[in-house]
Amino acid sequence: MDTQSDFMPNLTLGYGVFLVAWGIVAGLISTTDSLTRFIPCAPGIGLVVSGWFAKSNPEQRKLWMHVAVVFGLITAVLGTRFFMVMSEGIDLASGSMLMLLLTGSAYTGLCVRSFIQARKARLGEASSS
């Protein structure tokens, strides 16, 4: 498909870099010694890798974007812990959980929307041929 947009792979890379940066900064300013403070880095690294492969291998873009949406969903699921700690107030940890929930859900929604549009475009091309 020659008309593939780089929007979703670029968004994936950007979102992954954002998560890695958030995890590093939040981890460095956190007062806890727990390694869980770096949790946003884990799905972030997965998103950077899958976004990079989606951009650099157009013939495997579908595969790598499906891998990326799994990392987006994992990000949202990691953020659901916010509901267990929200009664304690918002601090750096709970704010990070809320960020994971909201941004992971939004990213996953954008991926699903993109998959639907790609399928409709592919079906439209097949029926016009």
C-alpha positions in Angstrom: 0.0 0.0 0.0 1.7 3.1 -1.2 -0.5 5.6 0.5 0.2 4.5 4.1 0.3 7.4 6.5 3.2 7.7 9.0 0.9 9.3 11.6 0.3 6.3 13.8 3.9 5.0 13.7 5.1 8.6 14.5 2.5 8.9 17.3 3.6 5.5 18.6 7.2 6.7 18.7 6.3 10.0 20.3 4.1 8.4 22.9 6.8 5.8 23.8 9.4 8.5 24.2 7.0 10.4 26.4 6.4 7.4 28.6 10.1 6.7 28.9 10.8 10.3 29.8 8.0 10.4 32.3 9.2 7.2 34.0 12.8 8.5 34.2 11.8 12.0 35.5 9.2 10.7 37.9 11.6 8.0 39.1 14.4 10.6 39.7 12.2 13.0 41.7 10.3 10.3 43.6 11.1 9.9 47.3 10.6 6.1 47.2 13.4 3.6 46.6 11.0 1.1 44.9 11.8 0.2 41.3 8.1 0.5 40.5 8.6 4.2 40.1 10.0 3.4 36.7 7.0 1.4 35.5 6.0 3.8 32.7 9.3 3.1 31.0 8.4 -0.6 30.4 5.5 0.0 28.0 7.3 3.1 26.7 10.3 1.0 25.5 7.9 -1.5 23.9 6.1 1.4 22.1 9.4 2.9 20.9 10.6 -0.4 19.5 7.3 -1.3 17.8 6.9 2.3 16.4 10.4 2.2 15.1 9.9 -1.1 13.3 6.5 0.0 12.0 8.2 3.0 10.4 11.3 1.3 9.1 9.6 -1.9 7.8 6.5 -0.8 5.8 5.8 -4.3 4.7 5.5 -5.4 8.4 3.7 -2.2 9.6 0.5 -4.1 10.3 2.3 -6.5 12.6 4.2 -3.9 14.5 1.2 -1.6 14.9 -0.7 -4.5 16.4 2.2 -5.1 18.8 2.1 -1.4 19.7 -1.6 -1.5 20.5 -1.0 -4.4 22.9 1.6 -2.1 24.7 -1.0 0.7 24.7 -3.6 -1.6 26.3 -1.0 -2.7 28.9 -0.4 0.9 29.6 -4.1 1.6 30.3 -4.4 -1.6 32.4 -1.4 -0.5 34.5 -3.2 2.8 35.1 -6.3 1.1 36.6 -4.5 0.8 39.9 -5.3 4.5 40.3 -8.8 3.5 41.4 -7.3 1.6 44.3 -5.3 4.5 45.6 -7.3 7.5 44.6 -8.9 7.8 48.1 -5.4 8.6 49.5 -5.2 11.7 47.4 -3.2 12.7 44.3 0.6 12.4 44.6 3.3 11.6 42.1 2.6 7.9 42.1 -1.2 8.2 41.8 -0.8 11.0 39.2 1.4 8.7 37.2 -1.2 5.9 37.4 -3.9 8.3 36.2 -1.7 9.5 33.3 -1.1 5.8 32.3 -4.9 5.1 32.4 -5.9 8.2 30.4 -3.1 8.3 27.8 -3.1 4.5 27.4 -6.8 4.4 26.8 -6.6 7.3 24.3 -3.8 5.7 22.4 -5.5 2.4 22.3 -8.7 4.1 21.0 -6.7 5.9 18.3 -5.1 2.6 17.2 -8.4 0.8 17.0 -9.9 3.7 15.0 -6.8 3.6 12.7 -7.2 -0.2 12.2 -10.9 0.3 11.3 -10.1 3.1 8.8 -7.3 0.9 7.2 -9.6 -2.0 6.8 -12.3 0.2 5.2 -9.7 1.6 2.8 -8.4 -1.8 1.9 -12.0 -3.1 1.3 -12.7 0.0 -0.8 -9.7 -0.6 -2.9 -10.6 -4.2 -3.4 -14.1 -3.5 -4.5 -13.0 -0.8 -6.9 -10.5 -3.1 -8.6 
